[in-house]
Structures are given as C-alpha cells and as structure tokens.
Amino acid sequence: MILNNDLVSYDIGPVTYSVSRIIDSKYGLKSFSSNSVKVIFDKIRTPLEIDTIIPFTVKATLRAYYESDNSPAASGILMIGDYKLYSEKDQPGTYLISYPEILPVTRLTGRFMVEGFNEIKIDKTIAHMGNIIIYLTAITTISALIIHKITVSKKPKTITCPRCGSTHYIGIKIAPNVWEYECQSCGKRWYVNK
C-alpha cells in the first residue's frame, strides 16, 4: 500500500492522506477504493509575559496556541517545579502564575506538555523592576541620610559667651585640644576642649 503523501511533514497545516496504489503479489488485486483522512501537522507556540512592576511579586502569563489556526491549546499542563497549572476556564489556553520574589532578578523555569506534542521547555530570566525601584529608593534614602549626617556634623559650631551670649570674642589655643576665649563685650574668659 502506497500513500499519496509523505508520512512526515515539516510544514504547518492540513494534509489529506489516501491510498494511491496497492501492490499485491499474493492475491493479485487490481482495483480498490480508498477513504481520505485529513491530518493537521501542527506546532504549539507558548509566548510568556512576565510582569514584575509590583514589588516582591511576579505575575506571569503563558498563552499557548496552535500555530496552524491560532486556536488555544487548552488541554495542556504547565509544570512549574512540582506544581501543575491548568488552562483558565474563562480564558482557554491561558496559564497564570503568581509567586513572591525578593531578588532584583527573577527566573521562571518549567515545562509545558500537551498530549501528542513534544514537551516545551520554559526558561526566562527578567529584571524585577518593582524590587529594583524599592531597593534603589532605599539605597538613595540611606545615602542621603548619611551624607546629611556627615554634612551637619562638620558644620562650624557657633561659640557664644556663657555670661552675655555675645558672639564677639577672641580665642587662643593654649594646649593641643584646649582653647581660651575672651568676650569682647563683657570681658568674661572661658575654656573649651575641642
């Protein structure tokens, strides 16, 4: 029995098969009638969208569809680790994943399976924008506070006379860390350790 088309096709789409010839050396058949069978050679596409704008949360959507007619592949199973995810009832061919993530980068790995098709490996790494924004904000705020503290601590201190509060004085260093001041308004003398 010889078919009218090859059994293997690398092109996506329908192929109709029927028997084109019969070679029969045992019974000597010369005529025959053949039914036709339509077979669709197909491939499954699985685009994956990952949303990382919400801090510490990853939301991923896998949309599985047949390439021949763009119909949803709703009978598949998405395996993420030990978890089996099935198509959403109200969105056939859509598989939703949500999980917590604290790192600035997230990696989603798994596999998608539909009976009669090769297993499809899922492996996507993406920057987690929500976490990056939070971490950059925290680093910027902490840096600004540190710079502010350093800047404030280096401000020159205003010295005032302990008697009259005047800021008009004369100061002399009398020891490595000791200064003597004399107020020009009231004449009071005092010492300051620096």
BELWOVEN-V704712 format. One record per backbone hydrogen bond with DSSP energy under -1.0 kcal/mol. NH is the residue of the N-H (numbers start at 0). CO is the residue of the C=O. Records with the same first field share a line. If there is no record, write none. Layout:
# BELWOVEN-V704712
NH: CO + CO
This chain:
# BELWOVEN-V704712
1: 20
3: 17
12: 40
14: 38
16: 36
19: 1
20: 1
36: 16
38: 14
40: 12
44: 64
48: 60
50: 58
56: 53
57: 98
58: 50
59: 96
60: 48
61: 94
62: 46
63: 92
64: 44
65: 70
66: 42
69: 65
72: 63
73: 71
76: 112
77: 84
78: 110
79: 82
82: 79
84: 77
87: 93
93: 90
94: 61
96: 59
98: 57
100: 55
105: 125
107: 123
109: 121
110: 78
111: 119
112: 76
116: 113
119: 111
121: 109
123: 107
125: 105
127: 103
128: 126
129: 51
131: 127
132: 128
133: 129
134: 130
135: 131
136: 132
137: 133
138: 134
139: 135
140: 136
141: 137
142: 138
143: 139
144: 140
145: 141
146: 142
147: 143
148: 144
149: 145
150: 146
151: 147
152: 148
154: 151
160: 165
164: 160
169: 181
171: 179
173: 177
174: 177
178: 191
179: 171
180: 189
181: 169
182: 187
183: 167
186: 182
189: 180
191: 178
193: 176
